[in-house]
């Protein structure tokens, strides 16, 4: 027992002496001599100045740290700011045993609250691109050269990285809560973790990157495989990155975010002042709500909401940014099996081809299936710098469902049938939707075929319900409206549509033609609507309007009825019924037969067969009845005489 105590005491004393020796060695290590050679080595390798404005201290522990405050790395001579990187603190964790021998072996590098500024100039050169040092041995030489620091882990804590495209001006911001990269050696895969936000979109990803040696070797594909959450949706990203002279190729792209997935390939080629992107992507399902779009900051969101609330226009005056079109050149071919729009509606079999050059986007072929039919068209946007963006849109829709179109316009109504054709050919210019509509030129046409519209209870608070009741009083006494045709034809010039009976509808009971003005410049509407009762329809309603006015602002139009004209119309209807036929005065409020000019035919500008005016038997010298005669007959009928 005594021997055991003696041995334990000797061992304890030895450990104590060892601890004292280690502590003494560590406390006597001056970290400043290590810093000078490191800064000189960085300067020689990069050509950039590295300065330390704060203290350099050694923090003792099982994993000793050399901590340097206020560290800055100089920017390229043409950079917009003085620093490529500035950090509040740089923590360099070093190996313990080599440190006891006064040998510096870097194990982990942590940048605390860094600001990293990456940018390109107008020629496409990045400020992170460094000149090759004289006599550099390449990747393998750097890996094995004596004294070269080997970093097992790299971390960033609470940092900000910005990337600015010098040619297009677009800027991307990464707020880094935590970034960690770790590998056993240069030939081992890198374990990666990122938590932060990209342009306001929350991102949290973990996964595996390829070895550093593979990244430095241009002939090898560099694998990336991460998963986690993007904008609160589960996400996974896999891609093979291949670098060649003036080319970065993203191959075997396989991305899923929420319910959306994208596969394909993107090649990014150095094309002088701008990079040229060649995009070939396919998606079986893509939901726009899954896309990680930029979220405005709270003050910006409040400012946008304030501007929208103060605007008197329906079409927003908030400018739309076209910087993304100016930032790069591109060729693209994109196919989507099912595209879910922001309002939940879907388009199937979407296919688009496009080219983008110096801010000019040309998509000569865009097609999809949706709204019960097919949609095809072309889009061109000229957003070159120095002038207002110009937009040309050509769109054709065939066999579209009227119910789906009404629902998209915010009108909830049960509709059976009603295949609709739509043709749009317009040109616009400006920075905002309001500017686009204020100068719109071209034409819009929509033609709907026979349909049954189930009549629902009217809401007098809604302007369009009041209009429906005034134009079609049969709606209140019939369970459904049998629509035979509807036409909207808008000739547009400098933001104004001058309408001369080019909007019309025909139902089983009435025809209605519309004339007037729609002014998109100040968003006002002034339309006159003349409904006509079709021949052979019994008058089973208490009133009918001969002239309905629909006018006011787009946001709050008003409906009014010409009372005197309507009273005269009722009198003429009564006179026509009393004489068992159409009188001369009653013709204007009765629609002609199908052999004559229907409202839809007139709206479409179709030639109609000439019809002779009705004749009356005047062989006995009888004169045509007057309005007073017609009114007298109606009054006698009402009084039973």
PATORZA-384026 format. One record per residue (C-alpha): residue number from 1; residue in one letter; x, y, z. Coordinates in steps of 0.05 Angstrom, whole numbers. Layout:
<rs>
R  i  aa  east  north  up
R  NUM  A  X  Y  Z
...
</rs>
This chain:
<rs>
R  i  aa  east  north  up
R  1  X  0  0  0
R  2  X  57  47  18
R  3  X  90  31  -49
R  4  X  25  47  -86
R  5  X  19  114  -51
R  6  X  91  129  -67
R  7  X  81  113  -141
R  8  X  17  154  -146
R  9  X  51  212  -113
R  10  X  109  208  -161
R  11  X  61  205  -221
R  12  X  20  263  -194
R  13  X  82  304  -182
R  14  X  106  289  -252
R  15  X  39  310  -282
R  16  X  40  373  -241
R  17  X  110  389  -264
R  18  X  89  375  -336
R  19  X  29  421  -329
R  20  X  72  475  -300
R  21  X  122  466  -356
R  22  X  68  469  -410
R  23  X  36  531  -379
R  24  X  104  564  -372
R  25  X  120  548  -445
R  26  X  53  575  -469
R  27  X  56  638  -428
R  28  X  126  652  -453
R  29  X  104  644  -526
R  30  X  100  711  -560
R  31  X  49  706  -618
R  32  X  74  768  -653
R  33  X  134  734  -685
R  34  X  86  685  -718
R  35  X  44  740  -748
R  36  X  98  775  -788
R  37  X  117  714  -831
R  38  X  44  697  -842
R  39  X  28  767  -868
R  40  X  90  766  -912
R  41  X  70  699  -940
R  42  X  -1  725  -955
R  43  X  28  787  -988
R  44  X  75  746  -1031
R  45  X  20  698  -1052
R  46  X  -36  749  -1066
R  47  X  -3  816  -1078
R  48  X  -52  845  -1028
R  49  X  -35  883  -965
R  50  X  -58  852  -899
R  51  X  -60  897  -839
R  52  X  -76  884  -765
R  53  X  -102  946  -730
R  54  X  -116  914  -663
R  55  X  -79  872  -612
R  56  X  -51  803  -624
R  57  X  -60  757  -564
R  58  X  -53  684  -546
R  59  X  -111  651  -510
R  60  X  -88  591  -470
R  61  X  -127  525  -471
R  62  X  -126  454  -496
R  63  X  -135  487  -564
R  64  X  -94  551  -561
R  65  X  -117  610  -603
R  66  X  -80  668  -632
R  67  X  -130  725  -636
R  68  X  -118  786  -680
R  69  X  -165  846  -679
R  70  X  -186  892  -737
R  71  X  -156  851  -794
R  72  X  -161  878  -865
R  73  X  -144  850  -933
R  74  X  -134  900  -989
R  75  X  -179  904  -1050
R  76  X  -160  901  -1123
R  77  X  -133  969  -1149
R  78  X  -198  980  -1188
R  79  X  -244  959  -1131
R  80  X  -299  1006  -1107
R  81  X  -274  1003  -1035
R  82  X  -207  996  -1000
R  83  X  -218  926  -972
R  84  X  -234  859  -1001
R  85  X  -244  834  -929
R  86  X  -247  867  -862
R  87  X  -260  829  -797
R  88  X  -271  851  -726
R  89  X  -230  792  -703
R  90  X  -192  734  -733
R  91  X  -183  673  -689
R  92  X  -128  624  -709
R  93  X  -131  559  -670
R  94  X  -63  524  -670
R  95  X  -39  454  -652
R  96  X  -15  449  -580
R  97  X  47  405  -585
R  98  X  79  440  -645
R  99  X  67  506  -609
R  100  X  110  481  -550
R  101  X  167  474  -600
R  102  X  154  545  -625
R  103  X  125  516  -689
R  104  X  60  547  -717
R  105  X  10  496  -744
R  106  X  -58  527  -761
R  107  X  -117  480  -746
R  108  X  -178  526  -750
R  109  X  -189  596  -776
R  110  X  -251  635  -753
R  111  X  -270  703  -781
R  112  X  -313  741  -732
R  113  X  -361  793  -760
R  114  X  -326  799  -827
R  115  X  -348  843  -885
R  116  X  -330  810  -950
R  117  X  -338  850  -1015
R  118  X  -335  810  -1080
R  119  X  -343  848  -1145
R  120  X  -327  846  -1218
R  121  X  -305  903  -1263
R  122  X  -336  919  -1331
R  123  X  -289  869  -1364
R  124  X  -315  813  -1319
R  125  X  -252  806  -1277
R  126  X  -264  790  -1203
R  127  X  -229  826  -1146
R  128  X  -215  758  -1115
R  129  X  -174  737  -1176
R  130  X  -101  739  -1156
R  131  X  -38  743  -1199
R  132  X  3  679  -1200
R  133  X  63  687  -1155
R  134  X  131  680  -1190
R  135  X  156  609  -1187
R  136  X  90  582  -1161
R  137  X  89  507  -1160
R  138  X  15  499  -1172
R  139  X  -35  464  -1128
R  140  X  8  404  -1111
R  141  X  68  447  -1096
R  142  X  27  492  -1051
R  143  X  0  432  -1015
R  144  X  68  402  -999
R  145  X  113  463  -994
R  146  X  149  468  -926
R  147  X  118  515  -877
R  148  X  53  525  -917
R  149  X  -5  532  -868
R  150  X  -55  476  -874
R  151  X  -125  496  -848
R  152  X  -168  439  -825
R  153  X  -229  483  -811
R  154  X  -253  550  -836
R  155  X  -310  586  -801
R  156  X  -346  653  -808
R  157  X  -388  680  -751
R  158  X  -439  736  -761
R  159  X  -412  760  -828
R  160  X  -436  798  -889
R  161  X  -417  781  -960
R  162  X  -438  823  -1019
R  163  X  -428  807  -1093
R  164  X  -435  863  -1144
R  165  X  -434  853  -1219
R  166  X  -394  911  -1248
R  167  X  -424  903  -1318
R  168  X  -498  898  -1300
R  169  X  -499  931  -1231
R  170  X  -538  874  -1198
R  171  X  -520  861  -1126
R  172  X  -529  799  -1082
R  173  X  -524  801  -1006
R  174  X  -509  741  -961
R  175  X  -520  751  -887
R  176  X  -479  696  -854
R  177  X  -501  674  -785
R  178  X  -454  614  -787
R  179  X  -410  583  -840
R  180  X  -367  522  -825
R  181  X  -322  483  -871
R  182  X  -281  424  -845
R  183  X  -237  371  -877
R  184  X  -183  323  -852
R  185  X  -136  342  -908
R  186  X  -135  372  -978
R  187  X  -157  306  -1009
R  188  X  -215  293  -962
R  189  X  -287  315  -974
R  190  X  -307  380  -940
R  191  X  -364  379  -890
R  192  X  -403  444  -898
R  193  X  -456  481  -859
R  194  X  -489  548  -875
R  195  X  -541  587  -836
R  196  X  -562  656  -858
R  197  X  -600  692  -913
R  198  X  -589  705  -987
R  199  X  -621  770  -1010
R  200  X  -669  765  -951
R  201  X  -687  692  -962
R  202  X  -672  648  -902
R  203  X  -625  590  -919
R  204  X  -601  533  -874
R  205  X  -561  478  -910
R  206  X  -513  423  -890
R  207  X  -477  373  -934
R  208  X  -413  352  -968
R  209  X  -369  389  -1017
R  210  X  -313  359  -1058
R  211  X  -241  359  -1034
R  212  X  -200  422  -1039
R  213  X  -151  386  -1085
R  214  X  -208  371  -1133
R  215  X  -230  444  -1133
R  216  X  -160  466  -1152
R  217  X  -156  416  -1208
R  218  X  -193  445  -1268
R  219  X  -200  379  -1306
R  220  X  -242  347  -1251
R  221  X  -316  357  -1235
R  222  X  -327  385  -1165
R  223  X  -386  354  -1129
R  224  X  -435  392  -1085
R  225  X  -490  358  -1046
R  226  X  -528  396  -991
R  227  X  -597  394  -960
R  228  X  -637  433  -909
R  229  X  -686  490  -916
R  230  X  -694  549  -964
R  231  X  -747  601  -946
R  232  X  -775  552  -895
R  233  X  -784  496  -946
R  234  X  -746  431  -947
R  235  X  -692  434  -1000
R  236  X  -637  392  -1031
R  237  X  -584  414  -1080
R  238  X  -537  369  -1119
R  239  X  -491  392  -1176
R  240  X  -425  377  -1209
R  241  X  -382  439  -1221
R  242  X  -331  435  -1277
R  243  X  -282  491  -1290
R  244  X  -245  503  -1355
R  245  X  -213  563  -1388
R  246  X  -265  619  -1387
R  247  X  -320  569  -1371
R  248  X  -357  545  -1309
R  249  X  -405  488  -1323
R  250  X  -459  467  -1273
R  251  X  -475  396  -1294
R  252  X  -524  344  -1269
R  253  X  -564  398  -1232
R  254  X  -616  366  -1187
R  255  X  -653  416  -1142
R  256  X  -716  406  -1101
R  257  X  -749  461  -1060
R  258  X  -816  446  -1028
R  259  X  -859  412  -1081
R  260  X  -816  438  -1138
R  261  X  -758  404  -1174
R  262  X  -709  426  -1228
R  263  X  -658  386  -1267
R  264  X  -611  404  -1323
R  265  X  -548  442  -1339
R  266  X  -523  514  -1339
R  267  X  -458  536  -1373
R  268  X  -428  603  -1354
R  269  X  -377  628  -1404
R  270  X  -332  689  -1397
R  271  X  -355  729  -1457
R  272  X  -317  793  -1448
R  273  X  -353  848  -1410
R  274  X  -409  801  -1390
R  275  X  -416  727  -1377
R  276  X  -458  686  -1425
R  277  X  -505  637  -1391
R  278  X  -531  577  -1431
R  279  X  -591  549  -1393
R  280  X  -623  481  -1406
R  281  X  -670  464  -1350
R  282  X  -730  418  -1342
R  283  X  -779  413  -1285
R  284  X  -834  362  -1274
R  285  X  -868  410  -1225
R  286  X  -852  482  -1207
R  287  X  -891  523  -1156
R  288  X  -876  598  -1157
R  289  X  -888  601  -1082
R  290  X  -828  555  -1074
R  291  X  -780  601  -1110
R  292  X  -731  635  -1063
R  293  X  -746  707  -1084
R  294  X  -719  767  -1048
R  295  X  -759  789  -987
R  296  X  -759  864  -975
R  297  X  -736  889  -907
R  298  X  -789  914  -860
R  299  X  -777  988  -873
R  300  X  -776  976  -948
R  301  X  -840  935  -945
R  302  X  -874  990  -904
R  303  X  -851  1042  -954
R  304  X  -878  1002  -1013
R  305  X  -945  991  -976
R  306  X  -949  1066  -961
R  307  X  -937  1084  -1034
R  308  X  -990  1034  -1057
R  309  X  -1040  1060  -1007
R  310  X  -1030  1132  -1029
R  311  X  -1035  1116  -1103
R  312  X  -1101  1129  -1137
R  313  X  -1086  1080  -1193
R  314  X  -1103  1006  -1199
R  315  X  -1041  993  -1241
R  316  X  -982  1004  -1194
R  317  X  -936  1064  -1201
R  318  X  -879  1026  -1166
R  319  X  -821  1018  -1214
R  320  X  -802  947  -1235
R  321  X  -727  932  -1235
R  322  X  -697  907  -1300
R  323  X  -627  900  -1271
R  324  X  -629  824  -1278
R  325  X  -637  831  -1353
R  326  X  -578  878  -1358
R  327  X  -531  838  -1314
R  328  X  -515  781  -1362
R  329  X  -526  751  -1430
R  330  X  -562  685  -1438
R  331  X  -592  632  -1483
R  332  X  -645  588  -1453
R  333  X  -692  529  -1464
R  334  X  -739  514  -1406
R  335  X  -794  462  -1400
R  336  X  -841  454  -1341
R  337  X  -890  396  -1334
R  338  X  -937  434  -1287
R  339  X  -928  507  -1267
R  340  X  -967  530  -1206
R  341  X  -978  605  -1206
R  342  X  -979  650  -1145
R  343  X  -1056  649  -1144
R  344  X  -1057  573  -1143
R  345  X  -1078  564  -1216
R  346  X  -1036  518  -1259
R  347  X  -1007  515  -1329
R  348  X  -986  449  -1360
R  349  X  -933  432  -1412
R  350  X  -899  500  -1408
R  351  X  -842  509  -1458
R  352  X  -802  572  -1472
R  353  X  -740  591  -1512
R  354  X  -706  657  -1502
R  355  X  -644  698  -1515
R  356  X  -617  756  -1474
R  357  X  -566  805  -1501
R  358  X  -546  871  -1468
R  359  X  -613  880  -1433
R  360  X  -655  858  -1492
R  361  X  -697  796  -1479
R  362  X  -729  759  -1537
R  363  X  -774  699  -1524
R  364  X  -802  682  -1593
R  365  X  -835  618  -1569
R  366  X  -875  612  -1505
R  367  X  -930  560  -1500
R  368  X  -971  524  -1448
R  369  X  -1036  488  -1435
R  370  X  -1082  520  -1384
R  371  X  -1150  551  -1369
R  372  X  -1180  493  -1406
R  373  X  -1145  507  -1472
R  374  X  -1078  526  -1502
R  375  X  -1037  589  -1498
R  376  X  -980  610  -1543
R  377  X  -944  675  -1557
R  378  X  -880  715  -1556
R  379  X  -850  767  -1510
R  380  X  -796  819  -1524
R  381  X  -767  867  -1473
R  382  X  -716  920  -1491
R  383  X  -686  944  -1425
R  384  X  -620  970  -1452
R  385  X  -592  1027  -1411
R  386  X  -605  1098  -1431
R  387  X  -680  1094  -1447
R  388  X  -745  1070  -1417
R  389  X  -757  995  -1423
R  390  X  -802  975  -1481
R  391  X  -846  913  -1480
R  392  X  -879  877  -1538
R  393  X  -929  822  -1522
R  394  X  -965  776  -1571
R  395  X  -1011  724  -1541
R  396  X  -1063  676  -1569
R  397  X  -1109  632  -1528
R  398  X  -1153  579  -1559
R  399  X  -1211  540  -1530
R  400  X  -1204  572  -1462
R  401  X  -1257  561  -1409
R  402  X  -1299  623  -1394
R  403  X  -1308  600  -1322
R  404  X  -1232  597  -1311
R  405  X  -1222  666  -1342
R  406  X  -1277  697  -1299
R  407  X  -1247  665  -1237
R  408  X  -1179  693  -1255
R  409  X  -1212  762  -1260
R  410  X  -1242  753  -1191
R  411  X  -1313  736  -1214
R  412  X  -1339  673  -1180
R  413  X  -1397  646  -1221
R  414  X  -1420  578  -1244
R  415  X  -1411  573  -1319
R  416  X  -1424  515  -1366
R  417  X  -1393  519  -1435
R  418  X  -1367  584  -1462
R  419  X  -1304  566  -1502
R  420  X  -1265  630  -1510
R  421  X  -1212  655  -1559
R  422  X  -1165  711  -1538
R  423  X  -1116  750  -1581
R  424  X  -1069  804  -1553
R  425  X  -1019  844  -1592
R  426  X  -994  904  -1553
R  427  X  -933  949  -1545
R  428  X  -916  985  -1480
R  429  X  -859  1025  -1450
R  430  X  -840  1053  -1382
R  431  X  -814  1033  -1314
R  432  X  -879  1014  -1278
R  433  X  -945  979  -1296
R  434  X  -981  1047  -1295
R  435  X  -931  1075  -1345
R  436  X  -939  1013  -1389
R  437  X  -1014  1020  -1392
R  438  X  -1012  1096  -1400
R  439  X  -979  1089  -1468
R  440  X  -1004  1021  -1491
R  441  X  -1015  1012  -1566
R  442  X  -1044  953  -1605
R  443  X  -1107  913  -1598
R  444  X  -1140  862  -1553
R  445  X  -1196  815  -1573
R  446  X  -1235  762  -1536
R  447  X  -1294  722  -1564
R  448  X  -1335  675  -1521
R  449  X  -1382  623  -1550
R  450  X  -1448  596  -1524
R  451  X  -1451  586  -1448
R  452  X  -1500  578  -1391
R  453  X  -1487  626  -1334
R  454  X  -1522  607  -1270
R  455  X  -1554  669  -1241
R  456  X  -1535  683  -1169
R  457  X  -1561  734  -1119
R  458  X  -1537  803  -1138
R  459  X  -1497  845  -1090
R  460  X  -1517  918  -1097
R  461  X  -1451  939  -1066
R  462  X  -1413  913  -1127
R  463  X  -1411  957  -1188
R  464  X  -1411  900  -1237
R  465  X  -1472  868  -1204
R  466  X  -1509  934  -1210
R  467  X  -1488  938  -1283
R  468  X  -1512  866  -1296
R  469  X  -1580  882  -1266
R  470  X  -1588  946  -1307
R  471  X  -1566  916  -1373
R  472  X  -1601  848  -1365
R  473  X  -1662  855  -1321
R  474  X  -1682  784  -1341
R  475  X  -1625  761  -1296
R  476  X  -1669  773  -1235
R  477  X  -1726  730  -1260
R  478  X  -1690  674  -1295
R  479  X  -1649  618  -1261
R  480  X  -1595  623  -1314
R  481  X  -1572  668  -1370
R  482  X  -1564  633  -1437
R  483  X  -1504  670  -1468
R  484  X  -1500  662  -1543
R  485  X  -1438  703  -1553
R  486  X  -1395  757  -1522
R  487  X  -1343  801  -1556
R  488  X  -1290  848  -1529
R  489  X  -1250  885  -1582
R  490  X  -1206  941  -1557
R  491  X  -1167  984  -1607
R  492  X  -1112  1016  -1564
R  493  X  -1074  1079  -1581
R  494  X  -1030  1119  -1533
R  495  X  -1064  1089  -1473
R  496  X  -1136  1100  -1496
R  497  X  -1188  1052  -1524
R  498  X  -1241  1086  -1566
R  499  X  -1299  1038  -1570
R  500  X  -1354  1042  -1623
R  501  X  -1400  982  -1610
R  502  X  -1337  938  -1608
R  503  X  -1359  907  -1541
R  504  X  -1423  867  -1544
R  505  X  -1462  808  -1517
R  506  X  -1521  768  -1540
R  507  X  -1565  726  -1494
R  508  X  -1629  689  -1508
R  509  X  -1668  751  -1485
R  510  X  -1626  811  -1503
R  511  X  -1570  840  -1545
R  512  X  -1525  895  -1516
R  513  X  -1475  939  -1553
R  514  X  -1425  983  -1517
R  515  X  -1392  1047  -1540
R  516  X  -1348  1098  -1504
R  517  X  -1277  1107  -1478
R  518  X  -1230  1070  -1433
R  519  X  -1172  1115  -1413
R  520  X  -1114  1079  -1382
R  521  X  -1075  1144  -1373
R  522  X  -1119  1168  -1316
R  523  X  -1155  1101  -1306
R  524  X  -1224  1126  -1322
R  525  X  -1281  1093  -1359
R  526  X  -1341  1123  -1395
R  527  X  -1385  1073  -1431
R  528  X  -1455  1075  -1459
R  529  X  -1492  1009  -1462
R  530  X  -1555  999  -1504
R  531  X  -1592  934  -1488
R  532  X  -1645  910  -1538
R  533  X  -1698  857  -1526
R  534  X  -1695  802  -1577
R  535  X  -1755  789  -1622
R  536  X  -1805  738  -1597
R  537  X  -1786  746  -1524
R  538  X  -1846  762  -1479
R  539  X  -1834  822  -1434
R  540  X  -1837  792  -1364
R  541  X  -1799  846  -1327
R  542  X  -1823  910  -1294
R  543  X  -1771  955  -1327
R  544  X  -1720  958  -1382
R  545  X  -1665  1009  -1394
R  546  X  -1653  1037  -1463
R  547  X  -1588  1070  -1443
R  548  X  -1541  1051  -1386
R  549  X  -1480  1092  -1368
R  550  X  -1419  1059  -1336
R  551  X  -1368  1111  -1317
R  552  X  -1318  1134  -1265
R  553  X  -1251  1109  -1242
R  554  X  -1227  1038  -1251
R  555  X  -1227  1030  -1176
R  556  X  -1298  1055  -1165
R  557  X  -1341  1059  -1228
R  558  X  -1414  1081  -1223
R  559  X  -1476  1055  -1258
R  560  X  -1532  1101  -1280
R  561  X  -1595  1093  -1322
R  562  X  -1624  1146  -1368
R  563  X  -1693  1149  -1336
R  564  X  -1728  1188  -1390
R  565  X  -1701  1145  -1446
R  566  X  -1721  1083  -1407
R  567  X  -1792  1108  -1395
R  568  X  -1800  1121  -1469
R  569  X  -1773  1051  -1483
R  570  X  -1826  1020  -1438
R  571  X  -1879  1060  -1475
R  572  X  -1853  1037  -1542
R  573  X  -1851  965  -1519
R  574  X  -1923  971  -1497
R  575  X  -1942  1001  -1563
R  576  X  -1908  945  -1601
R  577  X  -1944  893  -1560
R  578  X  -2010  929  -1568
R  579  X  -2003  930  -1643
R  580  X  -1981  857  -1644
R  581  X  -1917  875  -1680
R  582  X  -1860  924  -1685
R  583  X  -1879  996  -1694
R  584  X  -1829  1044  -1724
R  585  X  -1815  1073  -1655
R  586  X  -1806  1005  -1623
R  587  X  -1753  980  -1672
R  588  X  -1696  1012  -1634
R  589  X  -1707  972  -1571
R  590  X  -1716  905  -1605
R  591  X  -1658  864  -1632
R  592  X  -1662  843  -1704
R  593  X  -1668  771  -1726
R  594  X  -1608  728  -1741
R  595  X  -1610  749  -1814
R  596  X  -1596  820  -1793
R  597  X  -1538  852  -1757
R  598  X  -1527  819  -1689
R  599  X  -1490  857  -1635
R  600  X  -1432  808  -1636
R  601  X  -1425  812  -1711
R  602  X  -1423  888  -1706
R  603  X  -1371  884  -1651
R  604  X  -1327  839  -1693
R  605  X  -1333  886  -1752
R  606  X  -1365  833  -1796
R  607  X  -1404  855  -1857
R  608  X  -1479  843  -1847
R  609  X  -1533  833  -1899
R  610  X  -1574  895  -1915
R  611  X  -1645  892  -1889
R  612  X  -1703  933  -1915
R  613  X  -1740  974  -1863
R  614  X  -1808  949  -1843
R  615  X  -1866  975  -1886
R  616  X  -1935  992  -1865
R  617  X  -2001  989  -1901
R  618  X  -2019  1061  -1919
R  619  X  -2067  1044  -1976
R  620  X  -2125  1074  -1936
R  621  X  -2085  1136  -1921
R  622  X  -2068  1114  -1851
R  623  X  -2008  1150  -1822
R  624  X  -1955  1117  -1780
R  625  X  -1971  1119  -1706
R  626  X  -1935  1171  -1665
R  627  X  -1902  1164  -1597
R  628  X  -1963  1197  -1566
R  629  X  -2008  1146  -1599
R  630  X  -1965  1089  -1572
R  631  X  -1965  1118  -1502
R  632  X  -2041  1128  -1506
R  633  X  -2051  1054  -1524
R  634  X  -2008  1032  -1465
R  635  X  -2047  1076  -1417
R  636  X  -2114  1051  -1444
R  637  X  -2090  979  -1436
R  638  X  -2069  993  -1364
R  639  X  -2137  1025  -1349
R  640  X  -2175  968  -1381
R  641  X  -2205  1010  -1437
</rs>
